[in-house]
């Protein structure tokens, strides 16, 4: 039986991160996994099934909301700064090390989408992490921006960024946009049908709203976690790529995998960016669980079978 606890993690600037801690049955210490979500997502956006599966496999699992989102503190609300999120995640690792249920020498990290990029940065810069899983990760904010914003729309976007900066100098709060919208007259970070369905799944309004600061998009366009990928080694890296991903863009992830050094493994998942949370969940979960077993536990035979299946063998 897996126990689920709600915990608070003290971070910098007096902010506390809200988190779930999943503890598997059994005495003694366990290997552990720390998890976080992507751009403007919270724990309720499809992370609990992964956490429950990892815990059922024998891992203590810590899942936290990024500051300014969900159950975590911080202002302004729904504001995304990748480097602050990475600093907070280091604090979450330290918290996990302190738990009496955890073998602090066997901690793995799982990040998805935007936080898949964070996983690469942390894998390269924090050797407490013994292995990482980067699921459909952000590789290059610049290259993704070239794919998602047409050249004729770029001047208006850049002007919006400049006006936001000027307004903040005048003491105004950061300007906002929708996270998702199909209405072309509404400024939004994402417009695809699958993104709208994923973000607008039923979640209590006091935990998530369809709003994010405009400066979060500017920060995303400046974020280049792929430059760190060759530095992850010798920490084992599993890069999970959705074949038809047009959000974090499959070809960018595949090219980044070629730059990564051993030990590494590629798991190709059918479908688009959100498929690992939905129709391809079983495959994505099995690949990640196998990786954690291989590098934090001892079930190498099972993980080999899993990864052969994940790569279509």
N, C-alpha and C positions, 0 to 999 in steps of 0.2 A: 504494500500500500504506500502511495506517495502522499506526503503531507504538504500542504500549500500554506505559506505564511505571508502576511503583508509586513514589510520591513521598511525602515527609513535609513538612508545612507547620508551622512553629513558630507557636504562638498564645500567648495570655497565660497566666500562672500555670504556666508550664513544660509546658503541654499541647502535644502534636503532633497534627495532624490527618492521618489517613491518606487518601490520594487516588490516583486514577488520572489519568494525563496521556496523552491521545491526540494523536499528532502526525501530520498528513497528510504524504504524500510531497511533495517539491519543495523547492528551495533558497529561501533568503530567509525573511522574516517572513510570518506569516499572521494574519488576524483570529482572534479567540478567543472561546470561550464558557465560562462557569463555571456549574456545575450543582450542585444539592443536592436531597435527598429530603425528604419530609414527616414527619409525626409518627411517631416510633419506627421509621422506615424506614432502611435502609442501602443502599449502592450496589448490592448484589446484588438488591434488590427492583425489578428491571425498568428500571434506568437505563442499563445498558451498550448496549442496542440504540439508544437515542436518541443516546448519545455516539458510537457507531460511525458512525451516519448523519451526524451533524454533521461529524465528522472526515472522512468520505468526501467531503463537500461542500466541503472545503478549510479547515475551522476547526480550530485547536488547541482541545482540549476538556479542561477540568479538572473532575473530579467528586470531591467530598470527602464523607467521612462526618462527621456532626456529632460534636462532642465527646461522650464517654460512650457512643458507639455504634460498632459494627463495628471497623474497624482504627484508629480514633482513640483517643487517650488520654482521661483524665479520669475523675473519680469524683464522685458515685456512678454506677455503670453504669446505663445506660438511664434517664437523668434528662433531661428536656426543659425548657430555659429558652429561650423564643423570642429574648429580647434578647441572651443570650450567643451563641446560634447566629448572629444577625445580626452581632455583633461579630467572630466567627470568620470569617464569610463575607467581611467586609471584608479580613481578613488574607489570605484565599485570593485575592481580587482583586489585592492587592499582590504576592503570590507570582506570579500569572500575569503581571503587568506585568514582573516581573524576568526572565522566561524569554527566552532569546535567540531562540526560534522565534516570539515573539509581537510583533505590532504593537500596542504598548500604547495607541495611540489608537483601536483598534477592538476593544473588548471588550464582548460582550453577556452577558446573564444569563438563565438558565432555572431556574425553581423550580416545584415541583409540590406541590399540596395545601397542607399547613402551610407548606412553603417557598415555595409560590406567594404566600402572604401576605408572607413575608420578601422576595420579589422586589419586591413593591409598595413596601415600606418602603425597600429599598435603591434602587429606581428613583427614589424621592422625595428621597433624602438623600445619594446618592453619585453625582456627575456624571461620575465616571470611566466609569460604565456607559453605553454608547451606545445600547442598546435592551434591552428586557426582554420575556421571555415568562413569563406567570403562568398555569400550567396548573391547572385545577380548584382555584383558590386558596381558602384560608380568607379570609373577609371579616370576619366578626364572631363571636368566640367566644361572646359573650353571646347573640346571635340563634340561633346553631347550638345552643347549650345549651338554649334554649327548645324547639327542635324535637325534640331527642334525649333529653331527660330529662323525664319526666312530672311535673306538679306534686306528685303524691302521693309521688314518689320523691325529691324534692329535699331534704326535711328530713334524710333518712338520709345523703345525699351530703354535705350541709353539715356534719353531725355528724362524718362520717368525716374531713373536712378539719380540723376543730377538734381531733379526737383525734390526728391526725397531727402537727399543730403542737405539741401538748402533749408528745407522745412525743419529738419532736426536742429540745425544751427539756430533757428528762430525759437527753439524750445518746443516745437510741436512733436507729438509722438510719431514713431515710425509709421509710414504709410503701409497699407495692407492690400492684399489681393486674395482671391479664393485659392484654395489648394487645388480644387477641380471644378470645372464648369464646362458644359457643352454650349453655353451661350457665347457667341463671339464678341458680344459687347461687354462681357464681364472679364476683367483681367484675372488670369488664372495661371497657376504653375503647370497644370496638366489638363489636357482636353480629351484624351483617348477614352473610348468607351470602357475598356477594362480598368483604367485608373479610376474613373468615376464610380464604377461599381464597387471597387475595392475600398476606396476611402469613405464612401457613403453607406457602407454596411451599417446595420443598426448598432449604435454605440451611444451610451448616455450623454446628453448634451452638456452635462457638467464636467465631462472628461475630455471631450473633443468637439471642436467647431471647425467648420470649413473656412478657415482663415489662417493666413500666414503673412508675416511681414514681407514687404517687397524687397528689403535688403537681404532677406534670406536667399532670394533668387540670385542677387548679385554675388553673395558669398559662394553659392553653389557653382556659379560660372567661373569663379576663381580657384576652385578646389581641384587639386591634381593628385589624388592618392596613388595613381598608377606609377608615379615616379619613384615610389618607395618599394615597388614589388620585388626588385632584385635584391633588396636588403632584408627581406623576410628570412631568407636562408641564414642559418640552418634550422630555423623553426619550420616544422612541416606545414605546408599550405595546401588546402583543398579549395580550388576555385570552381564554383558551381555556376554554370552558364546556361541560360535558357536559349535554345536555338533561334527563336524568333523574337528575341528581346529587342524592341525598338526604343525603349526608355533609357536604360543604361547601356544599350547597344552591344549586341553580341560580338560583333567583329572587333570592337575595342577591347573587350574582355579576353577574347581569344588571342589577340596580339600581345596583350599584357602577360598572359600565361606563358607565351614563348620567351618573354624576357625574365620570367621568374627562374630562380635556381632551384636545384634539388635540395631537400625532398619536396616534391610537389605532386599533385594529382588533379586531373581535370574530370569533372562530372558534367556531361551534357544532358540537359533536361529538355524534353519536348515542350513546345508551347512558348508563350510570351513571358513578359516580366513577372506577372502575377501568378503564373501557373504553379510555382512551387508552393504557394499557400493554398491552392485550390485543387484542380484536377490532377496535378502531379505531386501533391503533398507526400504521398507514400514513398515515391521514388526519392524526393529531396530529403525527406527525413531519414530514410534508410542509409543514404550516402553519407550524411553528416554523422549519424550514430555510428556507422562503421568506422569513419575516420577517428572519432573520439575513442572508440574501443581500441583501435590499433595503436594510438599514440598516448592514451591516458590509462588504458587497461591492457588486456592480453588477448582479446578475441580476434586475432589476425586472420584466421580462416574465414570467419563470417564476413569481415570487412572486405576481403578479397572478392568474395562472391558478390557482395553488394555493389562494389564499384564496377565489376564486369557488367552487371545488369544495368547500372546507371549509364554506362557508356555504350549500351546497345549490343553488347556481346552475347 
